[in-house]
Amino acid sequence: MFNVEIKNLKVFANIGITPQERQNKQLLKVTLNFSYAVPKGKDLESMSNLKDYSGITKSLKQYITQSKHHTLERLIISSSHMLEKRFKLKKVTIKVNKTEVAKRYGAESVSVSN
């Protein structure tokens, strides 16, 4: 079993509870973790047996950018399901950090994860 982490992917999205918050795109830093297995005997040098990190990253970034969800919680669940289904991933966890919002509260970060 392989474990993969894509850390602090920068994505701009319209997300928030209030219309004012959704008016402008906000910087989100997204960390994705997932696992997958390669069957025994399969060539670990062949991309056809491995996961396409670039494709997964691009897909997640596009999904979040186009999302119409109001809450990080809903966005995380929805994004996780999309990745599990589209890329056949296991144990998908996503952490979304709103660093700019955190600064307003004098905090280093405000994040939500599943």
Secondary structure, DSSP 8 states (H G I E B T S, - for coil): -EEEEEEEEEEEE---SSHHHHHS-EEEEEEEEEEE---TT--TT-GGGS--HHHHHHHHHHHHHH---SSHHHHHHHHHHHHHHHH--EEEEEEEE-HHHHHHTT-S--EEE-
